[in-house]
Structure formats: structure tokens, C-alpha cells
Amino acid sequence: MPDISAPPTLGLVLAGGLARRMGGGDKTRIKIGGVTILDRVLACLSAQCVGIVINANGDPRRFADAGVPVVADSVPNYPGPLAGILAGLDWLAAQNNGVEWIVSVPGDCPFLPDDLVAKLHLARRQMGAGVPLACARSGEWRHPVIGLWPLMLREDLRRALVDEDLRKIEVWTARYGVAVADWPTEPVDPFFNVNTPEDAAQATRIALQHQGV
């Protein structure tokens, strides 16, 4: 029986996207089965993480009801999820609380699994001590934004973003090695994400068909 215990890990919700395909606004506020995606994500992470932070740009007060810290990108011009991950790592470093890991998830995945953190850490450990990163995969699809990030790579990430103008997660992570944790796509893909109104309608149908997701 593998050890699936996980070290203390901070949850980071990446909500900094511009949601163009939804006509703008915060995708996290879309209701799926009567519950917003944000509330679903927060409930899932709160059971697995020692704390949660939201990465979002613009007025942070729009997330005041979530009751968790909101951190903006420190790199200008919306460079993408790596900037959000850096913002989360910077926030964690400032706490100086001994926590050395962040798990990042997008704010548009309503069906995240309740074993996300444990399985990502397990995959990383099984790859050996030289692999510092892990990401999720469901079926044939890798989800590089759903992953583990160690505090020790914070300054490396800052250099890549600021000095190299690097934007692609998989280009940066390939430098260090990435373990992959697998989940099935049936009966529900846990990483189904809502990008369009059609996705939101499909997610609502899934929630109705599979009570408890």
C-alpha cells in the first residue's frame, strides 16, 4: 500500500484570466449545480491544504466573500499562469511558516478530485528526489497548470519570467523534471474546465447526472 500522505501544502486558485470566451467577467462565479465554481474549488482545497490563496488581477475586493487572501501578479501585462504561480510562491515565502509547497488549480474546474494533493506528492516521490515538480493528467491530457510547485524554485521562476520573458509552463518545468499523476476521465473528468457558455451548460448536466461531484 503506497504512502499517500502529503507535506503541508498551500492551495493556489488561479483566477487571473480574462475569460474572453465567456464574454469577460470572473468564470469562478459561474454556478454549476447551484454552486459557484469558486465555492466548489475552495471546498475541495480546504480539505487538502493548510490554507488557500487566490491569484487575481484587478480589484481584489470582488473576492472578499471568499475569506481568503488575494494576490495579484507581480509581473505586468498578464503574462499568464506562471506569473500567478510566482505570486503565490512570493506570498508563501512572506509568511515564513515552514510550508514549502503550493498546489495550483485553475478557477474554472468545478469537479476537482479530493485526492489531488496526495496523488501529486506521491507521483513526485515515486519519480525520485531529483524531480521537484508534478502535474495532473486525465486520460491523454496533461494539465500543466494543475500541479505542485516547491518554494525553492521561486527565484528561478522569477528569473525566467522577468529576464527571459518565458511564458509557457511546460517549457519552464521541463528544465527540472515533472512527475505526472493520473486520474480516469470516467464517470467524470475531474479536470473538466469551463471556458465557454456551452462548457457551463455541459458541466451543469454533469453535476445533475452525478450527484456528489
C-alpha positions as CSV (number, residue, x, y, z in Angstrom):
1,M,0.0,0.0,0.0
2,P,1.7,3.2,-1.1
3,D,2.1,6.1,1.4
4,I,-0.1,8.9,0.1
5,S,0.4,11.3,3.0
6,A,1.4,14.7,1.8
7,P,3.5,17.5,3.4
8,P,1.8,20.8,4.3
9,T,0.7,22.4,1.0
10,L,-0.9,25.8,0.2
11,G,-3.7,25.9,-2.3
12,L,-3.5,28.5,-5.0
13,V,-6.5,29.3,-7.2
14,L,-5.5,30.9,-10.5
15,A,-8.3,33.3,-11.3
16,G,-6.3,35.9,-13.2
17,G,-7.5,35.0,-16.7
18,L,-9.5,37.5,-18.8
19,A,-12.4,35.0,-19.6
20,R,-12.7,36.3,-23.1
21,R,-14.7,33.3,-24.4
22,M,-17.2,33.8,-21.6
23,G,-17.6,37.5,-22.6
24,G,-15.4,38.7,-19.7
25,G,-16.0,38.7,-16.0
26,D,-15.0,36.0,-13.5
27,K,-15.5,32.4,-14.6
28,T,-15.2,31.5,-10.9
29,R,-18.6,32.9,-10.3
30,I,-20.4,30.7,-12.7
31,K,-22.9,28.4,-10.9
32,I,-22.7,24.7,-11.6
33,G,-25.5,22.8,-9.9
34,G,-26.4,25.8,-7.9
35,V,-22.9,26.3,-6.5
36,T,-20.3,28.6,-8.0
37,I,-17.1,27.1,-9.4
38,L,-15.1,29.1,-6.8
39,D,-17.0,27.7,-3.9
40,R,-16.5,24.2,-5.3
41,V,-12.8,24.8,-5.7
42,L,-12.4,26.3,-2.2
43,A,-14.3,23.4,-0.6
44,C,-12.2,20.9,-2.4
45,L,-8.9,22.5,-1.5
46,S,-9.8,23.4,2.1
47,A,-9.9,19.7,2.9
48,Q,-6.5,19.1,1.4
49,C,-4.4,22.3,2.1
50,V,-3.2,24.2,5.1
51,G,-4.5,27.4,3.5
52,I,-5.7,28.9,0.3
53,V,-4.8,32.0,-1.7
54,I,-6.5,33.4,-4.8
55,N,-4.4,34.8,-7.6
56,A,-6.4,37.5,-9.4
57,N,-5.7,40.9,-11.0
58,G,-7.9,43.9,-10.7
59,D,-9.9,44.9,-7.7
60,P,-9.3,42.2,-5.0
61,R,-12.5,43.2,-3.1
62,R,-14.6,41.3,-5.6
63,F,-13.4,38.1,-3.8
64,A,-13.9,39.5,-0.3
65,D,-16.7,37.0,0.3
66,A,-14.3,34.1,-0.2
67,G,-12.5,34.9,3.0
68,V,-9.0,34.1,1.7
69,P,-6.1,36.3,0.7
70,V,-6.0,37.6,-2.9
71,V,-2.6,38.2,-4.5
72,A,-2.1,39.9,-7.9
73,D,0.6,39.2,-10.5
74,S,3.9,41.0,-9.7
75,V,4.9,40.7,-13.4
76,P,3.0,43.2,-15.6
77,N,0.8,42.7,-18.7
78,Y,-0.9,39.5,-17.7
79,P,1.9,37.1,-18.7
80,G,-0.1,34.0,-17.8
81,P,-0.3,31.3,-15.1
82,L,3.4,31.2,-14.4
83,A,3.1,34.8,-13.0
84,G,0.2,33.7,-10.8
85,I,2.3,30.8,-9.5
86,L,5.1,33.2,-8.7
87,A,2.7,35.5,-6.9
88,G,1.5,32.5,-4.8
89,L,5.1,31.5,-4.0
90,D,6.0,35.0,-3.1
91,W,3.0,35.2,-0.7
92,L,4.0,31.9,0.8
93,A,7.6,33.0,1.3
94,A,6.5,36.1,3.1
95,Q,4.5,34.0,5.6
96,N,7.8,32.2,6.7
97,N,5.6,29.5,8.2
98,G,7.6,26.4,7.2
99,V,5.3,25.4,4.4
100,E,7.4,24.6,1.3
101,W,4.8,23.6,-1.3
102,I,2.0,25.1,-3.4
103,V,-0.6,23.2,-5.4
104,S,-2.1,25.3,-8.2
105,V,-5.5,24.9,-9.8
106,P,-7.4,27.0,-12.3
107,G,-10.5,28.8,-11.1
108,D,-12.7,27.2,-13.8
109,C,-12.6,23.5,-12.8
110,P,-15.7,22.6,-10.9
111,F,-15.0,18.9,-10.3
112,L,-11.5,18.7,-8.8
113,P,-10.6,15.4,-7.1
114,D,-10.4,15.1,-3.3
115,D,-7.1,13.3,-3.6
116,L,-5.3,15.9,-5.8
117,V,-2.6,17.0,-3.3
118,A,-1.8,13.5,-2.1
119,K,-1.5,11.9,-5.5
120,L,0.6,14.7,-6.9
121,H,3.0,14.4,-4.0
122,L,3.0,10.6,-4.4
123,A,3.8,10.9,-8.1
124,R,6.7,13.2,-7.3
125,R,8.2,10.9,-4.6
126,Q,7.9,7.9,-6.8
127,M,10.0,9.7,-9.5
128,G,12.8,10.2,-7.1
129,A,14.3,13.1,-5.1
130,G,15.6,14.8,-8.2
131,V,12.2,15.6,-9.5
132,P,10.8,18.7,-7.8
133,L,7.5,19.2,-9.8
134,A,4.3,17.3,-10.5
135,C,1.3,17.9,-12.7
136,A,-2.0,16.2,-13.3
137,R,-3.2,14.1,-16.2
138,S,-6.6,12.8,-17.1
139,G,-6.9,10.3,-19.9
140,E,-4.4,11.5,-22.6
141,W,-4.5,15.2,-21.5
142,R,-1.8,16.7,-19.3
143,H,-2.9,19.7,-17.2
144,P,0.4,21.6,-16.5
145,V,-1.4,24.4,-14.6
146,I,-2.7,21.8,-12.1
147,G,0.5,21.0,-10.3
148,L,2.9,21.1,-7.4
149,W,5.4,23.9,-7.0
150,P,8.2,24.0,-4.4
151,L,9.2,27.2,-2.7
152,M,12.9,26.5,-3.5
153,L,12.3,27.3,-7.2
154,R,10.7,30.7,-6.6
155,E,13.7,32.8,-7.7
156,D,14.4,30.5,-10.7
157,L,10.8,31.2,-11.8
158,R,11.2,34.9,-11.3
159,R,14.3,35.0,-13.5
160,A,12.6,33.0,-16.2
161,L,9.6,35.4,-16.2
162,V,11.5,38.7,-15.9
163,D,14.8,38.1,-17.5
164,E,13.9,35.5,-20.2
165,D,10.3,36.7,-20.8
166,L,9.3,33.0,-20.6
167,R,5.6,32.3,-20.6
168,K,5.0,28.6,-21.3
169,I,4.6,26.4,-18.2
170,E,5.9,23.3,-19.9
171,V,9.0,25.0,-21.3
172,W,10.0,26.1,-17.8
173,T,9.0,22.8,-16.0
174,A,10.9,20.7,-18.5
175,R,14.2,22.2,-17.1
176,Y,13.6,20.5,-13.8
177,G,11.6,17.3,-14.4
178,V,7.9,16.8,-13.9
179,A,6.2,13.8,-12.3
180,V,2.7,13.0,-13.7
181,A,-0.2,11.8,-11.6
182,D,-3.1,10.1,-13.5
183,W,-6.8,10.3,-13.0
184,P,-9.5,8.5,-15.0
185,T,-12.0,10.5,-17.1
186,E,-14.9,8.3,-16.2
187,P,-17.5,8.8,-14.9
188,V,-16.4,12.5,-14.8
189,D,-13.2,14.1,-15.9
190,P,-12.0,15.8,-12.7
191,F,-10.3,18.5,-14.7
192,F,-13.2,19.4,-16.9
193,N,-12.8,23.2,-17.3
194,V,-15.4,25.8,-18.2
195,N,-14.2,28.1,-20.9
196,T,-17.5,28.8,-22.9
197,P,-21.2,29.1,-22.1
198,E,-21.5,25.6,-23.7
199,D,-19.0,24.2,-21.3
200,A,-21.0,25.7,-18.4
201,A,-24.2,24.0,-19.7
202,Q,-22.4,20.7,-20.0
203,A,-20.9,21.0,-16.5
204,T,-24.4,21.6,-15.1
205,R,-25.6,18.5,-16.9
206,I,-22.7,16.5,-15.4
207,A,-23.5,17.8,-11.9
208,L,-27.1,16.8,-12.2
209,Q,-26.3,13.3,-13.5
210,H,-23.6,12.6,-11.0
211,Q,-24.8,13.8,-7.6
212,G,-21.9,14.5,-5.3
213,V,-19.5,15.8,-7.9
